[in-house]
Amino acid sequence: MPAKLSSVTVVGLNVTPIEVEVDIDRKSVIHDVDIVGLGDTAVKESKKRVKSALRNSGFKFPQGKVVVNLAPADLKKEGSLLDLPIAVGILQASGVLQRADILALGELSLDGKIRSVRGILTTLLFLSEIHYEGIVIVPEENLQEAQMVDGLKLYAFAELKEVVEFINGVVKYEPVSFRGIPPAEYESELDFADVKGQAVAKRALEIAAAGFHNVLMRGSPGSGKTMLARRIPSIMPPMTDDETIEVLKIYSTVGMMNSNRIFRPFRSPHHTASSVAIIGGGNDAKPGEVTLAHNGVLFLDEFPEFRRDVIEALRQPLEEGTVTVARAKMTITYPARFMLVAAMNPCPCGNYGDPKAVCSCTPYDIIRYNKKISGPVLDRIDIIIQVQKMEFDEYFSKQASESSNEIRNRVIAAREIQYRRYAGYNFSTNSKLSSKLLRHFIQLDDRSEDILKLATMKFNLSNRSIDKILRLSRTIADLDKSDRIKLNHVAEAIQYKTQDHL
């Protein structure tokens, strides 16, 4: 009878259980391994790794034709994580190994060691959700990921020989101990206390962090836009357990996970990046920067220098919080709920509007440069601010700037108000408040409605822009610990949304 054991394949962030079947025809004059079941190149090459790993671990490779079937046969299998289940299946079919109800994951080196693979955390969380009751074997190099998941019979091994000893009962090994998910940390070197002046920009970024609003900073070169942007994660509230798991699953799947230190994502791709790098795609439909920035910050410096198709492709994730990558062989939807922080110069030379510098650009150059950011994209940005160069006296001022910790405490307090308000809904911040629920949670008095009406008429604001102003007003009120949205809250929100028209 063929040997059978369980494994999985990971496509995008989706985990699908598969069955590895191994049959040995000892009467065949052909001594070869044939792997069927729609495996990619890494799967097909596994037979060479498995042969060497078995031989160098002290096991004889069976004589005859070995057929390995990966079921279901019409589902594509990717990656090298099937090396270990194929090797275990061959040992079971040849009688070296006892047959047991196990699920194995791991890549094999030629000397029989088990190497780490991508997607271990994603896989184990899936198995925990479906209440898998069998034994799960993972590489020891993925031990830290394995320790984050509870409710499974988990064992981690460094070599193929140890797996054989464990299954045959020769040596007793202890299961992986559950330690939970470590708390996310903050970059201690990046603090708003280092930023001199820039009171308006700091206030705007505090509001953005409190409500998870998108921001566009305009200013001359050297005005501090990048310095401000890199410190935004330091004032954002700590990630919840659910947010941390979502982030870790993404980074585990792409092989970029560092379980020693966990930070809220901050991604800063170069402006020469392609749409595939930013949005995701390629032959294997891999996630892009918008997904890697999920629950964190996507910082696009030199915003107009990004390709037009890249900027326009941001419209779907900014609106829906997801991005769909469609290819001929597959269509995958990735999470992409991030806070966009963009920075740009006011003109090609960067000096337009600076009272102490001369702009060398023509009016046509300035208009053409700013037109690179289309109206629909600007409509999806909540806050637009002008970042001014620091004055000499501000640079040498001995007055201490407010620290990230002080700002973060106010942001956390505002977020807690939002968590309570939106309990029971599938969102938790003001920026994600749908248009359908907007009127339910936000009511304006007559004076606030009048000033919003005047701003709408003066600046020809779209319905989306009005919604953005209302959400911003709600966040400003939350920072002010006010149940009602007052006139000053709406006026400040209008100021941030209409900077582009001034």
C-alpha positions as CSV (number, residue, x, y, z in Angstrom):
1,M,0.0,0.0,0.0
2,P,1.2,3.5,-0.7
3,A,2.4,5.6,2.2
4,K,0.3,8.7,3.0
5,L,0.9,11.7,5.1
6,S,-0.3,15.3,5.3
7,S,1.3,18.6,4.3
8,V,0.2,22.0,3.0
9,T,0.8,24.4,0.2
10,V,0.8,28.1,0.6
11,V,-0.3,30.3,-2.3
12,G,-0.4,34.0,-1.3
13,L,-1.7,34.0,2.2
14,N,-4.0,31.1,1.7
15,V,-3.0,27.7,3.2
16,T,-4.5,24.5,1.6
17,P,-4.0,21.0,3.1
18,I,-2.6,18.5,0.6
19,E,-1.8,14.8,0.8
20,V,1.6,13.3,-0.1
21,E,1.3,9.7,-1.4
22,V,4.4,7.6,-2.1
23,D,4.3,4.3,-4.0
24,I,7.4,2.1,-4.8
25,D,7.4,-0.3,-7.7
26,R,10.3,-2.6,-6.9
27,K,9.8,-4.7,-10.0
28,S,10.4,-1.8,-12.3
29,V,13.8,-1.7,-14.2
30,I,13.7,2.1,-14.1
31,H,15.2,3.4,-10.9
32,D,13.9,7.0,-10.7
33,V,11.6,9.3,-8.7
34,D,8.6,10.7,-10.5
35,I,6.7,13.6,-8.7
36,V,3.2,14.3,-10.1
37,G,0.5,16.7,-8.9
38,L,1.3,20.1,-10.5
39,G,4.4,21.0,-8.5
40,D,6.5,24.1,-9.4
41,T,10.2,23.9,-10.2
42,A,11.2,23.8,-6.5
43,V,8.9,20.8,-6.0
44,K,10.2,19.0,-9.0
45,E,13.9,19.5,-7.9
46,S,13.1,18.1,-4.5
47,K,13.8,14.5,-5.7
48,K,17.5,15.4,-6.0
49,R,17.7,16.9,-2.6
50,V,15.7,14.0,-1.0
51,K,18.0,11.4,-2.6
52,S,21.1,13.0,-1.2
53,A,19.6,13.7,2.2
54,L,18.5,10.1,2.6
55,R,21.8,8.7,1.6
56,N,23.8,11.1,3.7
57,S,21.6,10.4,6.7
58,G,22.4,6.7,6.6
59,F,19.4,5.4,4.8
60,K,19.3,3.4,1.6
61,F,17.3,4.8,-1.2
62,P,14.8,2.1,-2.3
63,Q,15.4,0.3,-5.6
64,G,12.7,0.6,-8.3
65,K,10.4,3.4,-9.5
66,V,9.2,5.8,-6.8
67,V,6.0,7.7,-7.6
68,V,5.1,10.7,-5.4
69,N,1.6,12.1,-5.9
70,L,0.7,15.5,-4.4
71,A,-3.1,15.5,-4.1
72,P,-5.3,17.2,-5.2
73,A,-3.6,17.0,-8.5
74,D,-5.2,20.1,-10.0
75,L,-3.9,22.5,-7.3
76,K,-0.5,24.1,-7.9
77,K,2.1,23.4,-5.2
78,E,4.9,25.9,-4.5
79,G,8.1,26.0,-2.6
80,S,10.6,23.6,-1.0
81,L,8.5,22.9,2.1
82,L,7.5,19.5,0.6
83,D,11.0,18.0,0.8
84,L,10.5,16.6,4.3
85,P,7.1,15.0,3.7
86,I,8.4,13.4,0.5
87,A,11.4,12.0,2.3
88,V,9.3,10.7,5.2
89,G,6.8,9.2,2.7
90,I,9.6,7.3,0.9
91,L,10.9,6.0,4.3
92,Q,7.4,4.9,5.3
93,A,6.8,3.2,1.9
94,S,10.1,1.4,2.1
95,G,9.5,0.1,5.6
96,V,12.2,2.0,7.4
97,L,9.8,4.3,9.2
98,Q,6.6,3.4,11.0
99,R,3.4,4.8,9.6
100,A,1.9,7.6,11.7
101,D,-0.6,10.4,11.4
102,I,1.8,13.4,10.9
103,L,2.0,16.6,9.0
104,A,5.5,17.5,8.0
105,L,7.0,20.8,6.6
106,G,10.6,21.5,5.8
107,E,13.3,21.8,3.2
108,L,16.2,19.3,3.2
109,S,19.8,20.1,2.6
110,L,22.0,17.5,0.9
111,D,23.5,16.3,4.2
112,G,20.1,15.6,5.8
113,K,19.6,18.8,7.8
114,I,16.2,20.4,7.8
115,R,16.2,24.0,6.7
116,S,13.7,26.7,7.5
117,V,10.9,27.5,5.1
118,R,8.5,30.4,4.5
119,G,5.0,30.5,5.8
120,I,5.4,28.4,8.9
121,L,3.4,30.8,11.1
122,T,0.7,31.2,8.5
123,T,0.4,27.4,8.2
124,L,0.4,26.7,12.0
125,L,-2.3,29.4,12.6
126,F,-4.4,27.7,9.9
127,L,-4.0,24.3,11.5
128,S,-4.9,25.7,14.9
129,E,-8.0,27.3,13.4
130,I,-9.2,24.0,11.9
131,H,-8.2,22.1,15.2
132,Y,-5.8,19.7,13.5
133,E,-5.2,16.8,15.9
134,G,-2.3,15.0,14.4
135,I,1.4,15.5,15.0
136,V,3.0,18.5,13.2
137,I,6.7,18.5,12.4
138,V,8.5,21.7,11.5
139,P,12.2,22.8,11.1
140,E,14.0,23.7,14.2
141,E,15.1,26.9,12.5
142,N,11.4,28.0,12.5
143,L,11.1,27.3,16.3
144,Q,10.4,30.9,17.3
145,E,7.4,31.0,14.9
146,A,6.2,27.6,16.1
147,Q,6.3,28.9,19.7
148,M,3.7,31.6,18.8
149,V,0.9,29.0,18.1
150,D,-1.0,27.1,20.7
151,G,-3.3,24.1,20.5
152,L,-1.1,21.8,18.3
153,K,1.1,18.8,18.9
154,L,4.2,20.5,17.6
155,Y,7.7,19.1,17.3
156,A,10.8,20.8,15.8
157,F,13.8,18.9,14.4
158,A,17.1,19.9,13.0
159,E,17.9,16.7,11.0
160,L,16.0,14.0,9.1
161,K,17.5,11.3,11.4
162,E,15.8,12.9,14.4
163,V,12.5,12.7,12.7
164,V,13.0,9.0,12.1
165,E,14.1,8.4,15.7
166,F,11.0,10.3,17.0
167,I,8.4,8.5,14.8
168,N,9.9,5.0,15.5
169,G,10.0,5.8,19.2
170,V,13.8,5.3,19.5
171,V,14.3,8.7,21.2
172,K,11.8,10.7,23.1
173,Y,11.6,14.4,22.1
174,E,9.7,17.2,23.9
175,P,7.0,19.1,22.1
176,V,7.4,22.7,21.3
177,S,6.5,24.9,24.2
178,F,4.0,27.7,23.6
179,R,5.3,31.2,24.4
180,G,2.8,33.4,22.7
181,I,3.4,36.4,20.5
182,P,6.0,38.9,21.7
183,P,4.8,42.5,22.1
184,A,5.7,45.0,19.3
185,E,8.5,47.4,20.1
186,Y,9.3,51.0,19.2
187,E,12.5,52.3,17.5
188,S,14.1,54.1,20.5
189,E,16.5,56.1,18.2
190,L,13.6,57.8,16.3
191,D,11.8,60.3,18.6
192,F,9.9,63.4,18.0
193,A,12.0,65.0,20.7
194,D,14.8,65.3,18.1
195,V,12.6,67.5,15.8
196,K,13.0,71.2,16.5
197,G,10.0,73.4,15.7
198,Q,7.5,72.2,13.1
199,A,4.6,72.6,15.5
200,V,2.0,72.5,12.7
201,A,3.4,69.4,11.1
202,K,3.6,67.6,14.4
203,R,0.0,68.4,15.2
204,A,-1.1,67.2,11.8
205,L,0.8,63.9,12.2
206,E,-0.6,63.4,15.6
207,I,-4.1,63.7,14.2
208,A,-3.1,61.3,11.4
209,A,-1.8,58.7,13.8
210,A,-4.9,59.0,16.0
211,G,-7.3,58.3,13.2
212,F,-5.1,56.4,10.8
213,H,-5.4,59.1,8.2
214,N,-3.4,59.5,5.0
215,V,-1.0,62.5,4.8
216,L,0.8,64.5,2.1
217,M,3.6,66.8,3.2
218,R,4.8,69.5,0.8
219,G,8.0,71.5,1.5
220,S,11.4,72.6,0.2
221,P,14.3,70.1,0.3
222,G,15.8,69.9,3.8
223,S,12.6,71.2,5.5
224,G,12.4,67.9,7.5
225,K,9.7,65.9,5.7
226,T,11.6,62.6,5.7
227,M,12.7,63.1,9.3
228,L,9.1,63.6,10.4
229,A,7.8,60.7,8.4
230,R,10.3,58.2,9.9
231,R,9.1,59.1,13.4
232,I,5.4,58.5,12.8
233,P,5.5,54.8,14.0
234,S,6.9,56.0,17.3
235,I,3.6,57.9,18.0
236,M,1.3,55.2,16.8
237,P,-0.5,53.0,19.4
238,P,0.9,49.5,20.0
239,M,-0.4,46.9,17.6
240,T,-3.2,44.7,19.0
241,D,-2.7,40.9,19.0
242,D,-4.9,40.6,15.9
243,E,-2.9,43.3,14.1
244,T,0.4,41.7,15.1
245,I,-0.7,38.3,13.8
246,E,-1.8,39.8,10.5
247,V,1.6,41.4,10.1
248,L,3.5,38.4,11.1
249,K,1.6,36.1,8.7
250,I,2.5,38.4,5.8
251,Y,6.2,38.6,6.7
252,S,6.3,34.8,7.4
253,T,4.9,34.1,4.0
254,V,7.4,36.2,2.1
255,G,10.3,35.0,4.2
256,M,11.1,38.4,5.8
257,M,10.0,37.6,9.4
258,N,12.2,38.6,12.3
259,S,10.5,37.1,15.4
260,N,13.2,38.5,17.7
261,R,12.0,42.1,17.4
262,I,8.6,43.0,16.1
263,F,7.9,46.6,14.9
264,R,4.9,48.2,13.3
265,P,5.6,48.1,9.6
266,F,7.3,51.1,8.0
267,R,8.0,50.7,4.3
268,S,9.8,53.3,2.2
269,P,10.3,52.1,-1.4
270,H,12.4,54.1,-3.9
271,H,10.6,56.2,-6.5
272,T,12.0,54.0,-9.2
273,A,10.0,51.0,-8.0
274,S,7.7,49.3,-10.5
275,S,4.0,48.7,-10.1
276,V,4.7,45.0,-9.4
277,A,7.0,46.0,-6.5
278,I,4.5,48.4,-5.0
279,I,1.2,46.7,-5.6
280,G,2.3,43.0,-6.0
281,G,2.3,40.5,-8.8
282,G,4.8,38.8,-11.0
283,N,4.7,35.2,-12.2
284,D,3.9,34.0,-8.6
285,A,1.6,36.9,-7.7
286,K,3.7,37.9,-4.7
287,P,2.6,40.7,-2.3
288,G,4.0,44.2,-2.8
289,E,4.9,47.1,-0.6
290,V,1.3,48.0,0.0
291,T,0.8,44.6,1.7
292,L,4.1,44.7,3.5
293,A,3.0,48.0,5.0
294,H,-0.3,46.5,6.3
295,N,-1.2,48.0,9.7
296,G,1.7,50.3,9.4
297,V,3.1,53.2,7.3
298,L,3.8,53.3,3.6
299,F,6.1,56.3,3.1
300,L,6.5,57.5,-0.5
301,D,9.2,60.1,-0.7
302,E,9.5,62.2,-3.9
303,F,5.9,61.3,-4.5
304,P,5.5,62.9,-8.0
305,E,8.7,61.0,-9.2
306,F,6.9,57.7,-8.9
307,R,5.5,56.3,-12.2
308,R,2.0,57.5,-13.0
309,D,0.7,53.9,-13.2
310,V,2.1,53.2,-9.7
311,I,0.5,56.3,-8.2
312,E,-2.9,55.5,-9.8
313,A,-2.7,51.9,-8.7
314,L,-2.8,53.1,-5.1
315,R,-6.5,54.1,-5.5
316,Q,-7.9,50.6,-4.8
317,P,-5.9,49.8,-1.6
318,L,-6.4,53.3,-0.2
319,E,-10.2,53.0,-0.7
320,E,-10.8,49.3,0.1
321,G,-7.9,48.3,2.3
322,T,-7.1,45.3,0.0
323,V,-5.4,44.8,-3.3
324,T,-6.3,42.2,-5.9
325,V,-3.4,40.7,-8.0
326,A,-4.8,39.0,-11.1
327,R,-2.6,36.8,-13.2
328,A,-3.4,34.2,-15.9
329,K,-3.0,31.3,-13.5
330,M,-4.4,32.8,-10.3
331,T,-6.1,35.7,-8.6
332,I,-5.1,36.6,-5.1
333,T,-6.4,39.3,-2.7
334,Y,-3.9,40.6,-0.2
335,P,-4.6,42.9,2.8
336,A,-3.4,46.4,2.3
337,R,-4.7,48.6,5.1
338,F,-1.9,51.1,5.6
339,M,-1.4,54.8,6.4
340,L,0.0,56.5,3.4
341,V,2.5,59.2,4.1
342,A,3.7,61.0,1.0
343,A,6.3,63.8,0.6
344,M,7.0,66.1,-2.3
345,N,8.6,69.4,-3.2
346,P,6.4,72.3,-4.3
347,C,8.1,72.5,-7.7
348,P,10.9,70.7,-9.6
349,C,13.7,72.9,-8.1
350,G,12.0,72.8,-4.6
351,N,12.1,76.5,-3.9
352,Y,8.6,77.7,-4.9
353,G,7.0,79.5,-2.0
354,D,10.2,79.8,0.0
355,P,10.6,83.5,0.9
356,K,14.4,83.1,1.3
357,A,15.1,81.2,-1.9
358,V,14.6,81.9,-5.6
359,C,12.5,79.5,-7.7
360,S,14.0,78.8,-11.1
361,C,10.9,77.0,-12.4
362,T,8.5,78.4,-15.0
363,P,4.7,78.5,-14.1
364,Y,4.3,75.7,-16.7
365,D,7.0,73.6,-14.9
366,I,5.2,74.1,-11.5
367,I,1.8,73.2,-12.9
368,R,3.1,70.2,-14.8
369,Y,5.0,68.9,-11.7
370,N,2.0,69.1,-9.4
371,K,-0.3,67.6,-12.1
372,K,1.6,64.3,-11.7
373,I,-0.6,63.7,-8.6
374,S,-4.1,63.3,-10.0
375,G,-7.3,64.7,-8.4
376,P,-8.7,61.2,-7.5
377,V,-5.5,60.4,-5.6
378,L,-5.5,63.7,-3.8
379,D,-9.1,63.1,-2.9
380,R,-8.1,60.0,-1.0
381,I,-5.5,61.9,1.1
382,D,-7.0,63.2,4.3
383,I,-4.4,65.7,5.4
384,I,-2.2,68.0,3.2
385,I,0.3,70.2,5.1
386,Q,3.0,72.6,4.1
387,V,6.3,71.9,5.9
388,Q,8.4,75.1,6.3
389,K,12.1,75.3,6.6
390,M,13.3,75.8,10.2
391,E,14.4,79.3,11.3
392,F,17.9,79.7,12.6
393,D,16.7,80.6,16.1
394,E,14.5,77.4,16.2
395,Y,17.5,75.2,15.3
396,F,19.6,76.5,18.2
397,S,16.6,76.8,20.6
398,K,17.3,75.1,24.0
399,Q,13.6,74.5,24.6
400,A,12.9,70.8,24.7
401,S,10.6,69.4,22.1
402,E,7.7,67.1,23.0
403,S,8.7,63.5,23.0
404,S,7.1,60.7,21.0
405,N,6.0,59.1,24.3
406,E,4.0,62.2,25.3
407,I,2.3,62.4,21.8
408,R,1.7,58.7,21.8
409,N,-0.2,58.8,25.1
410,R,-2.7,61.2,23.6
411,V,-3.0,59.1,20.4
412,I,-3.6,56.0,22.5
413,A,-6.3,57.8,24.4
414,A,-8.0,58.9,21.2
415,R,-7.8,55.4,19.8
416,E,-9.4,53.8,22.9
417,I,-12.4,56.1,22.4
418,Q,-12.6,54.9,18.8
419,Y,-12.3,51.2,19.8
420,R,-15.3,51.7,22.2
421,R,-17.3,53.6,19.7
422,Y,-16.9,51.1,16.9
423,A,-17.1,47.9,19.0
424,G,-19.0,45.3,17.0
425,Y,-18.0,46.7,13.6
426,N,-15.3,45.4,11.3
427,F,-13.2,48.6,11.7
428,S,-11.8,50.5,14.6
429,T,-10.5,53.9,13.4
430,N,-12.3,57.0,12.2
431,S,-10.6,56.9,8.8
432,K,-12.3,53.6,8.0
433,L,-15.8,54.9,8.9
434,S,-17.9,54.1,5.9
435,S,-20.1,56.7,4.2
436,K,-23.2,54.7,5.1
437,L,-22.3,55.0,8.9
438,L,-20.9,58.5,8.7
439,R,-24.2,60.3,9.5
440,H,-24.9,57.8,12.3
441,F,-21.7,58.6,14.2
442,I,-21.1,62.2,13.2
443,Q,-23.6,65.0,13.8
444,L,-22.7,68.7,13.3
445,D,-24.4,71.7,14.9
446,D,-25.7,74.5,12.7
447,R,-22.5,76.7,12.8
448,S,-20.3,73.8,11.9
449,E,-22.5,72.9,9.0
450,D,-22.4,76.5,7.8
451,I,-18.7,76.7,7.7
452,L,-18.4,73.3,6.0
453,K,-21.0,74.5,3.4
454,L,-18.9,77.7,2.8
455,A,-15.7,75.6,2.3
456,T,-17.5,73.3,-0.1
457,M,-18.7,76.1,-2.3
458,K,-15.4,78.1,-2.1
459,F,-13.1,75.1,-2.9
460,N,-15.5,73.0,-4.9
461,L,-15.0,70.0,-2.7
462,S,-16.1,66.6,-3.8
463,N,-18.4,64.3,-1.7
464,R,-15.3,62.2,-0.9
465,S,-13.5,65.3,0.4
466,I,-16.5,66.3,2.6
467,D,-16.5,62.8,4.1
468,K,-12.8,63.1,4.7
469,I,-13.3,66.4,6.6
470,L,-16.0,64.8,8.7
471,R,-13.8,61.9,9.7
472,L,-10.9,64.3,10.4
473,S,-13.3,66.4,12.6
474,R,-14.2,63.3,14.6
475,T,-10.6,62.4,15.2
476,I,-9.7,66.0,16.3
477,A,-12.7,65.8,18.7
478,D,-11.5,62.5,20.0
479,L,-8.0,64.0,20.7
480,D,-9.8,66.8,22.5
481,K,-11.8,64.1,24.5
482,S,-15.0,65.7,23.2
483,D,-18.2,63.7,22.6
484,R,-19.5,66.4,20.3
485,I,-17.8,67.8,17.2
486,K,-17.4,71.5,17.7
487,L,-16.9,74.4,15.3
488,N,-13.1,74.6,16.0
489,H,-12.7,70.8,15.2
490,V,-14.4,71.3,11.8
491,A,-12.5,74.4,11.0
492,E,-9.1,72.7,11.7
493,A,-10.1,69.7,9.6
494,I,-11.1,72.0,6.7
495,Q,-7.7,73.7,6.9
496,Y,-5.9,70.4,6.5
497,K,-8.0,69.2,3.6
498,T,-8.0,72.5,1.6
499,Q,-4.2,73.2,1.7
500,D,-4.0,72.1,-1.9
501,H,-6.4,74.8,-2.9
502,L,-4.7,77.7,-1.2
